[in-house]
């Protein structure tokens, strides 16, 4: 049985909805079944990786430390839209995990390589 290339797109802010947490939970669960998972952070989704969240202030669970688990689960294809970072005056050094920044054209190519995409 061949593996499907799965892409998980993160577009939402880290708090105010459960999308970020659900995306991360799904990614970790899917890693047990599929070795070819790619994570994409686009638009406001880049804020999920920004250091210094204080979700307790808004009575939300702090799921950001779970991003460190991605390495343990052998999820290495983590991409960030460089234009999204630039628009928000962020750099990859400000993020809590290592990512590969991609220009919009490169991002479109990587997304097209995926056999299945899920968007949060």
SVG drawing of the C-alpha trace seen along z (x, -y; Angstrom):
<svg xmlns="http://www.w3.org/2000/svg" viewBox="-14 -44 30 46">
<polyline fill="none" stroke="black" stroke-width="0.4" points="0.0,0.0 1.4,-3.3 1.3,-6.4 -0.7,-9.4 0.9,-12.8 -1.2,-14.6 -1.1,-18.4 -2.6,-20.2 -3.2,-23.9 -3.4,-26.2 -5.0,-29.6 -6.6,-30.5 -5.4,-32.4 -4.2,-30.2 -7.0,-31.2 -10.7,-32.1 -11.5,-28.8 -10.4,-25.2 -9.0,-25.0 -5.4,-25.3 -5.6,-22.7 -7.7,-20.3 -5.2,-20.7 -2.3,-19.8 -4.2,-16.9 -5.0,-15.5 -1.4,-15.9 0.0,-14.0 -2.7,-11.2 -2.2,-10.9 1.6,-10.5 0.9,-7.0 -0.6,-6.0 1.2,-8.1 4.8,-9.2 4.2,-11.8 2.6,-14.7 3.3,-18.3 2.1,-21.3 1.5,-24.6 1.0,-27.9 -0.6,-30.6 -2.1,-34.0 -3.0,-34.3 -2.0,-30.7 1.6,-31.9 0.6,-33.3 0.2,-29.7 4.0,-29.3 4.8,-32.7 6.4,-32.5 4.9,-34.0 1.2,-33.0 -0.7,-33.5 -4.0,-31.7 -4.8,-31.3 -5.7,-35.0 -8.6,-34.2 -9.4,-30.8 -8.0,-28.8 -5.8,-25.7 -2.2,-26.2 -1.5,-23.7 1.6,-25.5 4.1,-23.3 2.7,-20.3 4.4,-21.8 7.7,-20.5 6.2,-17.0 6.3,-17.3 10.0,-16.4 9.4,-13.3 6.6,-12.2 9.0,-12.6 7.0,-15.4 9.7,-17.4 7.8,-19.1 6.7,-22.3 6.2,-25.2 5.4,-28.9 4.3,-31.4 7.1,-34.0 4.7,-36.7 2.4,-36.1 5.4,-36.5 6.5,-39.7 3.0,-41.2 2.9,-40.6 6.4,-41.8 7.5,-38.4 10.6,-36.4 11.3,-32.6 13.6,-33.4 10.5,-34.5 8.8,-31.1 8.9,-28.2 9.9,-25.5 12.1,-25.3 10.2,-25.9 10.9,-26.3 9.7,-29.6 8.3,-29.5 7.4,-32.2 3.8,-32.1 4.8,-30.3 6.8,-27.7 4.0,-27.2 1.6,-26.6 3.9,-24.0 4.2,-22.2 0.4,-22.3 -0.1,-20.8 2.2,-17.9 -0.2,-16.8 -2.7,-14.1 -5.0,-15.2 -5.4,-18.6 -7.2,-19.5 -7.7,-23.1 -8.2,-24.6"/>
</svg>
